[in-house]
Amino acid sequence: MYKRIKKAKLGKKKSHRESLINNLLRSLFDHNYVVTTTTKAKALKREAESLVETGKKKGESIDFVRKLNNVLGKETTVKKYLEYIKKENAGIGFVRVGFRDGDNAEVSRVYLLGLDKKKSVAPKFKKEGVEEVEEKKPLIKIKREVPVTSDKKVDKTAVVKKSGTRPQARAGL
């Protein structure tokens, strides 16, 4: 029976569900956030929180690092995870973002708390004594004038056929 078990099945079999969650965990610790549907985000948040809490308890023990290698896949991601759990405010955040365009599914963002986004600004290189001047060319729009003829008269008593009707004979099909 299925009593008192709080695990989202996500409409998938066990092996597919586990690989989906592991892939989402990899993306979360690689990119610091993941945007996915709300049900997947809730399942991901649950798994990520338990991973962070067990990491705080076990630290860098060999068996836990081996488990992390299985779950997270890459050594660089494991190192990033181990650095992250050493922070005091390490945790998982969850925000509903909106609705997806294609199927109107509710979308949420799961992110790592305590990591600020770094703004990358491209440095401006200038030579001393030389100034660069850009000339902006104005955009030219060509207007085409259509001659208006008011000689045409419209017969308002004529019967108008609706364009959405199907033909009665379906020859050739």
Summary of the structure (lengths in Angstrom):
residues: 173
radius of gyration: 30.2
end to end distance: 54.3
largest distance: 90.6
contacts: 309
relative contact order: 0.12
helix: 35%
strand: 12%
